[in-house]
Amino acid sequence: MAISYEELTTKHPCFARGDKSNNGRIHLPISPSCNIECKFCERSFNSYEVRPGVSRTVITPQEAIDAIRRALEFCPDIKVAGIAGPGDTLASPFALETFRLIKKEFPQLVKCMSTNGLLLAEKAQEVIDVGIDSLTVTVNAVDPQIEAQLNDGIYWHGQHITGVEAAKILIEQQLKGIKLVSDAGITLKVNTVLVPEINSDHIETIAQTVAEAGASIYNIIPLIPQHKLKDSREPDCMERERAILRASKYIDVFRHCQRCRADAVGIPGGEDFGDRIYVDLQRLSRQDTFSHG
């Protein structure tokens, strides 16, 4: 049985009430591939960028267990084992395999996973069975016309689908998956990347829709201009605050996101121990691991 939302507020830094949590997390870079083509996403292997989609390496499930063991020596305050990339966690089998091992080896840790949600509905029972405690789904629009401006296409059951057709499938699967997982008692957070002039006037509708589907908390992430949206602008503080106020009518809004790397280790905002944990495991640092499937 997944732990409650209230218990997560005392253990998981993403659910903490107030400005800062003293609880740590380890992000395990398990998932190499992705199945959607976000226009703002540029995954990379390095040790210096602080943003999602970046990792020093990709590791195996068994290496993840070794990494957790080492991380707890450096930072005993780690309460959460999370997988958030660098690709999508459901586009390959490695994340769910890792959580099965964590459930056995480290039952005291909160198990947290992030996904784009394309495969969430069809893998919902597996997510439930491995004991995920909190799930994050990135939903950038619930209107296919808007989603198509943010996402070039999807890889869906062996087909490459683009445009509005792809957006319709993605949104349908995301909302269906959110409902299935939340109905099972798993706390569900939705992330939305706020992109001025594209989805900034759509945030209230997203928040209302995902709340009705079962999400408990909402995180609005300012765009980092890169990839095909490199010439777009990052939203200013007032734009983000307006979006938060609109979303708050329907759902609790998380305000202290650090936009963590896919291999972050430690307390958010504090020292990162990733170099010490993953330095000996940097063997898959090649762009060609970012295949689609």
TIKEVO-240382 format. One record per residue (C-alpha): residue in one letter; z, x, y. Coordinates in nm, 3 decimals, m for minus. Layout:
<rs>
<r residuo="a" up="Z" east="X" north="Y"/>
...
</rs>
This chain:
<rs>
<r residuo="m" up="0.000" east="0.000" north="0.000"/>
<r residuo="a" up="m0.103" east="0.143" north="0.337"/>
<r residuo="i" up="0.176" east="0.200" north="0.588"/>
<r residuo="s" up="0.214" east="m0.045" north="0.873"/>
<r residuo="y" up="0.080" east="m0.014" north="1.226"/>
<r residuo="e" up="0.439" east="0.014" north="1.352"/>
<r residuo="e" up="0.511" east="0.303" north="1.116"/>
<r residuo="l" up="0.190" east="0.476" north="1.224"/>
<r residuo="t" up="0.317" east="0.477" north="1.584"/>
<r residuo="t" up="0.599" east="0.707" north="1.470"/>
<r residuo="k" up="0.388" east="0.941" north="1.254"/>
<r residuo="h" up="0.026" east="0.948" north="1.372"/>
<r residuo="p" up="m0.049" east="1.109" north="1.713"/>
<r residuo="c" up="m0.346" east="0.876" north="1.768"/>
<r residuo="f" up="m0.117" east="0.574" north="1.742"/>
<r residuo="a" up="0.183" east="0.711" north="1.932"/>
<r residuo="r" up="0.316" east="0.504" north="2.217"/>
<r residuo="g" up="0.348" east="0.699" north="2.540"/>
<r residuo="d" up="0.155" east="1.002" north="2.658"/>
<r residuo="k" up="0.220" east="1.254" north="2.382"/>
<r residuo="s" up="0.332" east="1.276" north="2.024"/>
<r residuo="n" up="0.508" east="1.573" north="1.866"/>
<r residuo="n" up="0.352" east="1.496" north="1.530"/>
<r residuo="g" up="0.076" east="1.721" north="1.403"/>
<r residuo="r" up="m0.240" east="1.661" north="1.204"/>
<r residuo="i" up="m0.487" east="1.861" north="1.002"/>
<r residuo="h" up="m0.854" east="1.770" north="1.013"/>
<r residuo="l" up="m1.029" east="1.874" north="0.695"/>
<r residuo="p" up="m1.400" east="1.959" north="0.745"/>
<r residuo="i" up="m1.519" east="1.811" north="0.418"/>
<r residuo="s" up="m1.824" east="1.600" north="0.501"/>
<r residuo="p" up="m2.146" east="1.793" north="0.573"/>
<r residuo="s" up="m2.408" east="1.520" north="0.605"/>
<r residuo="c" up="m2.468" east="1.215" north="0.821"/>
<r residuo="n" up="m2.668" east="0.896" north="0.784"/>
<r residuo="i" up="m2.723" east="0.787" north="1.144"/>
<r residuo="e" up="m2.889" east="0.955" north="1.441"/>
<r residuo="c" up="m2.669" east="0.919" north="1.747"/>
<r residuo="k" up="m2.844" east="1.040" north="2.060"/>
<r residuo="f" up="m2.525" east="1.198" north="2.196"/>
<r residuo="c" up="m2.416" east="1.376" north="1.878"/>
<r residuo="e" up="m2.484" east="1.747" north="1.833"/>
<r residuo="r" up="m2.296" east="1.884" north="1.536"/>
<r residuo="s" up="m2.232" east="2.257" north="1.534"/>
<r residuo="f" up="m2.049" east="2.539" north="1.358"/>
<r residuo="n" up="m1.839" east="2.751" north="1.593"/>
<r residuo="s" up="m1.478" east="2.830" north="1.681"/>
<r residuo="y" up="m1.479" east="2.762" north="2.055"/>
<r residuo="e" up="m1.599" east="2.409" north="2.136"/>
<r residuo="v" up="m1.338" east="2.136" north="2.157"/>
<r residuo="r" up="m1.514" east="1.815" north="2.064"/>
<r residuo="p" up="m1.592" east="1.597" north="1.762"/>
<r residuo="g" up="m1.869" east="1.711" north="1.529"/>
<r residuo="v" up="m1.774" east="2.078" north="1.554"/>
<r residuo="s" up="m1.622" east="2.286" north="1.275"/>
<r residuo="r" up="m1.594" east="2.648" north="1.170"/>
<r residuo="t" up="m1.715" east="2.565" north="0.821"/>
<r residuo="v" up="m1.736" east="2.300" north="0.551"/>
<r residuo="i" up="m1.491" east="2.323" north="0.262"/>
<r residuo="t" up="m1.454" east="2.172" north="m0.083"/>
<r residuo="p" up="m1.193" east="1.910" north="m0.181"/>
<r residuo="q" up="m0.986" east="2.167" north="m0.371"/>
<r residuo="e" up="m1.001" east="2.407" north="m0.077"/>
<r residuo="a" up="m0.874" east="2.120" north="0.138"/>
<r residuo="i" up="m0.557" east="2.106" north="m0.070"/>
<r residuo="d" up="m0.508" east="2.480" north="m0.021"/>
<r residuo="a" up="m0.571" east="2.438" north="0.353"/>
<r residuo="i" up="m0.304" east="2.167" north="0.379"/>
<r residuo="r" up="m0.053" east="2.386" north="0.197"/>
<r residuo="r" up="m0.118" east="2.675" north="0.438"/>
<r residuo="a" up="m0.117" east="2.448" north="0.743"/>
<r residuo="l" up="0.227" east="2.311" north="0.659"/>
<r residuo="e" up="0.361" east="2.666" north="0.659"/>
<r residuo="f" up="0.231" east="2.724" north="1.011"/>
<r residuo="c" up="0.312" east="2.376" north="1.142"/>
<r residuo="p" up="0.575" east="2.179" north="0.946"/>
<r residuo="d" up="0.532" east="1.896" north="1.200"/>
<r residuo="i" up="0.199" east="1.799" north="1.043"/>
<r residuo="k" up="0.232" east="1.438" north="0.930"/>
<r residuo="v" up="m0.137" east="1.340" north="0.901"/>
<r residuo="a" up="m0.424" east="1.463" north="0.685"/>
<r residuo="g" up="m0.747" east="1.341" north="0.837"/>
<r residuo="i" up="m1.118" east="1.372" north="0.766"/>
<r residuo="a" up="m1.353" east="1.318" north="1.056"/>
<r residuo="g" up="m1.661" east="1.517" north="0.975"/>
<r residuo="p" up="m1.837" east="1.722" north="1.077"/>
<r residuo="g" up="m2.078" east="1.465" north="0.929"/>
<r residuo="d" up="m1.993" east="1.112" north="0.821"/>
<r residuo="t" up="m1.716" east="1.074" north="0.566"/>
<r residuo="l" up="m1.895" east="0.809" north="0.360"/>
<r residuo="a" up="m2.239" east="0.973" north="0.360"/>
<r residuo="s" up="m2.121" east="1.206" north="0.081"/>
<r residuo="p" up="m1.852" east="1.165" north="m0.187"/>
<r residuo="f" up="m1.632" east="1.455" north="m0.080"/>
<r residuo="a" up="m1.395" east="1.278" north="0.161"/>
<r residuo="l" up="m1.287" east="1.011" north="m0.086"/>
<r residuo="e" up="m1.250" east="1.275" north="m0.356"/>
<r residuo="t" up="m1.027" east="1.476" north="m0.123"/>
<r residuo="f" up="m0.809" east="1.177" north="m0.042"/>
<r residuo="r" up="m0.755" east="1.118" north="m0.415"/>
<r residuo="l" up="m0.620" east="1.473" north="m0.441"/>
<r residuo="i" up="m0.405" east="1.434" north="m0.128"/>
<r residuo="k" up="m0.255" east="1.112" north="m0.262"/>
<r residuo="k" up="m0.140" east="1.308" north="m0.567"/>
<r residuo="e" up="m0.043" east="1.642" north="m0.408"/>
<r residuo="f" up="0.094" east="1.534" north="m0.067"/>
<r residuo="p" up="0.207" east="1.170" north="m0.094"/>
<r residuo="q" up="0.421" east="1.207" north="0.219"/>
<r residuo="l" up="0.119" east="1.263" north="0.447"/>
<r residuo="v" up="m0.055" east="0.983" north="0.633"/>
<r residuo="k" up="m0.415" east="0.965" north="0.513"/>
<r residuo="c" up="m0.659" east="0.907" north="0.799"/>
<r residuo="m" up="m1.038" east="0.881" north="0.790"/>
<r residuo="s" up="m1.314" east="0.827" north="1.047"/>
<r residuo="t" up="m1.660" east="0.688" north="0.978"/>
<r residuo="n" up="m1.963" east="0.549" north="1.155"/>
<r residuo="g" up="m1.927" east="0.244" north="0.931"/>
<r residuo="l" up="m2.281" east="0.220" north="0.794"/>
<r residuo="l" up="m2.154" east="0.241" north="0.435"/>
<r residuo="l" up="m1.809" east="0.100" north="0.498"/>
<r residuo="a" up="m1.871" east="m0.250" north="0.363"/>
<r residuo="e" up="m2.009" east="m0.129" north="0.031"/>
<r residuo="k" up="m1.745" east="0.142" north="m0.007"/>
<r residuo="a" up="m1.454" east="m0.065" north="0.126"/>
<r residuo="q" up="m1.284" east="m0.102" north="m0.213"/>
<r residuo="e" up="m1.297" east="0.275" north="m0.271"/>
<r residuo="v" up="m1.143" east="0.332" north="0.073"/>
<r residuo="i" up="m0.866" east="0.089" north="m0.016"/>
<r residuo="d" up="m0.811" east="0.232" north="m0.364"/>
<r residuo="v" up="m0.769" east="0.596" north="m0.250"/>
<r residuo="g" up="m0.486" east="0.486" north="m0.024"/>
<r residuo="i" up="m0.625" east="0.540" north="0.326"/>
<r residuo="d" up="m0.349" east="0.453" north="0.577"/>
<r residuo="s" up="m0.558" east="0.440" north="0.892"/>
<r residuo="l" up="m0.932" east="0.413" north="0.936"/>
<r residuo="t" up="m1.136" east="0.474" north="1.249"/>
<r residuo="v" up="m1.484" east="0.326" north="1.290"/>
<r residuo="t" up="m1.708" east="0.429" north="1.578"/>
<r residuo="v" up="m1.871" east="0.117" north="1.724"/>
<r residuo="n" up="m2.073" east="0.186" north="2.036"/>
<r residuo="a" up="m2.229" east="m0.158" north="2.073"/>
<r residuo="v" up="m2.236" east="m0.498" north="1.908"/>
<r residuo="d" up="m2.568" east="m0.586" north="2.070"/>
<r residuo="p" up="m2.861" east="m0.428" north="1.878"/>
<r residuo="q" up="m3.062" east="m0.382" north="2.198"/>
<r residuo="i" up="m2.784" east="m0.166" north="2.342"/>
<r residuo="e" up="m2.712" east="0.017" north="2.016"/>
<r residuo="a" up="m3.080" east="0.112" north="1.988"/>
<r residuo="q" up="m3.046" east="0.301" north="2.318"/>
<r residuo="l" up="m2.767" east="0.512" north="2.169"/>
<r residuo="n" up="m2.890" east="0.564" north="1.815"/>
<r residuo="d" up="m3.243" east="0.661" north="1.707"/>
<r residuo="g" up="m3.210" east="0.535" north="1.353"/>
<r residuo="i" up="m3.029" east="0.520" north="1.022"/>
<r residuo="y" up="m3.079" east="0.646" north="0.666"/>
<r residuo="w" up="m3.019" east="0.334" north="0.459"/>
<r residuo="h" up="m3.067" east="0.313" north="0.081"/>
<r residuo="g" up="m3.343" east="0.573" north="0.079"/>
<r residuo="q" up="m3.520" east="0.443" north="0.389"/>
<r residuo="h" up="m3.536" east="0.584" north="0.740"/>
<r residuo="i" up="m3.510" east="0.281" north="0.970"/>
<r residuo="t" up="m3.533" east="0.305" north="1.347"/>
<r residuo="g" up="m3.492" east="0.103" north="1.666"/>
<r residuo="v" up="m3.343" east="m0.244" north="1.691"/>
<r residuo="e" up="m3.385" east="m0.308" north="1.317"/>
<r residuo="a" up="m3.162" east="m0.009" north="1.241"/>
<r residuo="a" up="m2.913" east="m0.117" north="1.505"/>
<r residuo="k" up="m2.885" east="m0.465" north="1.352"/>
<r residuo="i" up="m2.809" east="m0.323" north="1.008"/>
<r residuo="l" up="m2.553" east="m0.076" north="1.143"/>
<r residuo="i" up="m2.363" east="m0.336" north="1.347"/>
<r residuo="e" up="m2.363" east="m0.589" north="1.064"/>
<r residuo="q" up="m2.226" east="m0.333" north="0.817"/>
<r residuo="q" up="m1.965" east="m0.204" north="1.063"/>
<r residuo="l" up="m1.820" east="m0.547" north="1.136"/>
<r residuo="k" up="m1.830" east="m0.653" north="0.773"/>
<r residuo="g" up="m1.655" east="m0.330" north="0.669"/>
<r residuo="i" up="m1.391" east="m0.358" north="0.942"/>
<r residuo="k" up="m1.298" east="m0.705" north="0.822"/>
<r residuo="l" up="m1.281" east="m0.604" north="0.455"/>
<r residuo="v" up="m1.061" east="m0.302" north="0.520"/>
<r residuo="s" up="m0.833" east="m0.467" north="0.776"/>
<r residuo="d" up="m0.788" east="m0.771" north="0.550"/>
<r residuo="a" up="m0.653" east="m0.528" north="0.289"/>
<r residuo="g" up="m0.374" east="m0.424" north="0.528"/>
<r residuo="i" up="m0.515" east="m0.092" north="0.648"/>
<r residuo="t" up="m0.466" east="m0.023" north="1.019"/>
<r residuo="l" up="m0.804" east="0.005" north="1.181"/>
<r residuo="k" up="m0.895" east="0.182" north="1.505"/>
<r residuo="v" up="m1.231" east="0.154" north="1.676"/>
<r residuo="n" up="m1.378" east="0.434" north="1.886"/>
<r residuo="t" up="m1.646" east="0.365" north="2.146"/>
<r residuo="v" up="m1.833" east="0.637" north="2.332"/>
<r residuo="l" up="m1.857" east="0.518" north="2.694"/>
<r residuo="v" up="m2.206" east="0.588" north="2.827"/>
<r residuo="p" up="m2.267" east="0.487" north="3.189"/>
<r residuo="e" up="m2.571" east="0.267" north="3.249"/>
<r residuo="i" up="m2.600" east="0.191" north="2.876"/>
<r residuo="n" up="m2.283" east="0.037" north="2.734"/>
<r residuo="s" up="m2.037" east="0.050" north="3.025"/>
<r residuo="d" up="m2.077" east="m0.325" north="3.096"/>
<r residuo="h" up="m2.057" east="m0.402" north="2.724"/>
<r residuo="i" up="m1.709" east="m0.263" north="2.651"/>
<r residuo="e" up="m1.526" east="m0.595" north="2.688"/>
<r residuo="t" up="m1.759" east="m0.760" north="2.437"/>
<r residuo="i" up="m1.715" east="m0.475" north="2.188"/>
<r residuo="a" up="m1.337" east="m0.491" north="2.220"/>
<r residuo="q" up="m1.328" east="m0.866" north="2.169"/>
<r residuo="t" up="m1.564" east="m0.852" north="1.873"/>
<r residuo="v" up="m1.387" east="m0.573" north="1.683"/>
<r residuo="a" up="m1.046" east="m0.729" north="1.751"/>
<r residuo="e" up="m1.170" east="m1.054" north="1.598"/>
<r residuo="a" up="m1.296" east="m0.854" north="1.299"/>
<r residuo="g" up="m0.948" east="m0.705" north="1.245"/>
<r residuo="a" up="m0.919" east="m0.384" north="1.448"/>
<r residuo="s" up="m0.569" east="m0.309" north="1.585"/>
<r residuo="i" up="m0.635" east="m0.035" north="1.839"/>
<r residuo="y" up="m0.927" east="0.074" north="2.055"/>
<r residuo="n" up="m1.021" east="0.417" north="2.189"/>
<r residuo="i" up="m1.274" east="0.460" north="2.469"/>
<r residuo="i" up="m1.419" east="0.813" north="2.462"/>
<r residuo="p" up="m1.608" east="0.942" north="2.767"/>
<r residuo="l" up="m1.957" east="1.067" north="2.688"/>
<r residuo="i" up="m2.000" east="1.442" north="2.654"/>
<r residuo="p" up="m2.359" east="1.484" north="2.779"/>
<r residuo="q" up="m2.552" east="1.667" north="2.508"/>
<r residuo="h" up="m2.841" east="1.637" north="2.263"/>
<r residuo="k" up="m3.080" east="1.359" north="2.371"/>
<r residuo="l" up="m2.831" east="1.236" north="2.631"/>
<r residuo="k" up="m2.779" east="1.577" north="2.783"/>
<r residuo="d" up="m2.915" east="1.454" north="3.117"/>
<r residuo="s" up="m2.685" east="1.152" north="3.123"/>
<r residuo="r" up="m2.364" east="1.170" north="3.322"/>
<r residuo="e" up="m2.007" east="1.160" north="3.199"/>
<r residuo="p" up="m1.820" east="0.850" north="3.320"/>
<r residuo="d" up="m1.572" east="0.912" north="3.600"/>
<r residuo="c" up="m1.203" east="0.821" north="3.584"/>
<r residuo="m" up="m1.249" east="0.489" north="3.762"/>
<r residuo="e" up="m1.525" east="0.380" north="3.523"/>
<r residuo="r" up="m1.311" east="0.464" north="3.224"/>
<r residuo="e" up="m1.009" east="0.286" north="3.372"/>
<r residuo="r" up="m1.213" east="m0.027" north="3.437"/>
<r residuo="a" up="m1.336" east="m0.019" north="3.079"/>
<r residuo="i" up="m0.979" east="0.019" north="2.950"/>
<r residuo="l" up="m0.858" east="m0.275" north="3.158"/>
<r residuo="r" up="m1.138" east="m0.498" north="3.030"/>
<r residuo="a" up="m1.079" east="m0.399" north="2.668"/>
<r residuo="s" up="m0.702" east="m0.445" north="2.705"/>
<r residuo="k" up="m0.751" east="m0.821" north="2.732"/>
<r residuo="y" up="m0.821" east="m0.826" north="2.359"/>
<r residuo="i" up="m0.675" east="m0.516" north="2.191"/>
<r residuo="d" up="m0.429" east="m0.230" north="2.234"/>
<r residuo="v" up="m0.606" east="0.067" north="2.396"/>
<r residuo="f" up="m0.528" east="0.429" north="2.308"/>
<r residuo="r" up="m0.518" east="0.643" north="2.625"/>
<r residuo="h" up="m0.451" east="1.004" north="2.521"/>
<r residuo="c" up="m0.746" east="1.106" north="2.304"/>
<r residuo="q" up="m0.802" east="1.482" north="2.288"/>
<r residuo="r" up="m1.158" east="1.454" north="2.144"/>
<r residuo="c" up="m1.051" east="1.677" north="1.858"/>
<r residuo="r" up="m1.268" east="1.908" north="1.650"/>
<r residuo="a" up="m1.346" east="1.824" north="1.288"/>
<r residuo="d" up="m1.121" east="2.114" north="1.182"/>
<r residuo="a" up="m0.833" east="2.079" north="1.429"/>
<r residuo="v" up="m0.490" east="2.184" north="1.299"/>
<r residuo="g" up="m0.157" east="2.134" north="1.473"/>
<r residuo="i" up="m0.011" east="1.905" north="1.738"/>
<r residuo="p" up="m0.281" east="1.762" north="1.969"/>
<r residuo="g" up="m0.269" east="1.939" north="2.303"/>
<r residuo="g" up="m0.071" east="2.229" north="2.156"/>
<r residuo="e" up="m0.159" east="2.544" north="1.964"/>
<r residuo="d" up="m0.447" east="2.505" north="1.720"/>
<r residuo="f" up="m0.400" east="2.687" north="1.390"/>
<r residuo="g" up="m0.754" east="2.634" north="1.266"/>
<r residuo="d" up="m0.852" east="3.002" north="1.286"/>
<r residuo="r" up="m0.563" east="3.096" north="1.060"/>
<r residuo="i" up="m0.630" east="2.817" north="0.813"/>
<r residuo="y" up="m1.008" east="2.828" north="0.784"/>
<r residuo="v" up="m1.091" east="3.192" north="0.857"/>
<r residuo="d" up="m1.126" east="3.282" north="0.488"/>
<r residuo="l" up="m1.336" east="2.976" north="0.409"/>
<r residuo="q" up="m1.630" east="3.025" north="0.647"/>
<r residuo="r" up="m1.904" east="3.039" north="0.391"/>
<r residuo="l" up="m2.110" east="2.725" north="0.464"/>
<r residuo="s" up="m2.169" east="2.792" north="0.832"/>
<r residuo="r" up="m2.537" east="2.706" north="0.824"/>
<r residuo="q" up="m2.723" east="2.442" north="1.018"/>
<r residuo="d" up="m2.902" east="2.326" north="0.702"/>
<r residuo="t" up="m2.581" east="2.171" north="0.569"/>
<r residuo="f" up="m2.641" east="1.898" north="0.827"/>
<r residuo="s" up="m2.881" east="1.710" north="0.606"/>
<r residuo="h" up="m2.916" east="1.335" north="0.608"/>
<r residuo="g" up="m2.840" east="1.118" north="0.311"/>
</rs>
